Amino acid sequence: GPGLRKTLNNGSFAIHRLGQASERVQLDSVDEVLRVLRDEFGIRPPEHPELRQIIEGLIAGA
């Protein structure tokens, strides 16, 4: 909505609201990242045999 922005950078999920402090959450599992993609961004990642491994690597590098 207006004045609202959500970001996902590797395992760091944040909600930014105009004029307020950002809310940040560190996502520690692949399931958490997939849930945020689905519930917060409306993204349904494709079924891919390496997807979970790739996301795990992104979380570990955060």
N, C-alpha and C positions, 0 to 999 in steps of 0.2 A: 504494500500500500504506500501511499504518499509518506515521505519521511522515514521509510523503512528500507533497510538493505540487509541482505544475508550474504555471508561469505563462507566458503569452505576451502581451506588451504591445507592440503594434506590431511592431517587429523584434527585441525583446529577449525571449529565451527563458531561463527560469531553472528550476532544480531546487532545491527547498528540502527539506532533511532535518533532522529534529528533532535539535538539539544539534550541528549541523555548519554550516560556512559554506556559503552558497548558491553554486551553480555557475551562472554567467551566460555566455550566448553571444549576440553580436549577429548576427542573420541579415541578410545583405546582398542577398539576391535573393528574388524571388517563389517560385522553385522550392524554396529552403530553407524558407520559411514553409509552403508547401504540404506539404512532406515532414514537417515537425514536426507540423502539424495531423493528418496521416494516421498517422504512426508513433508519436507520443507521446500524442496525444489520441484517436485512433481516429475522427477526423472526416474525412468525405469531402465536401469542399465541392462544391456543385452546379456543373455546367457553366453558365457565364454569360459573355456576351461582354465584360462590363466587370470581371470579377473580378480578373484580373491587374493591370489599371490601378489598381483600388481598393487592392489590397495594396501595389503599388509606392508609392502615395501615403502609405500608413501607414508604410512603411519609411523613406521620405524625411523624414517628419515626426518620426521618433524621435530 
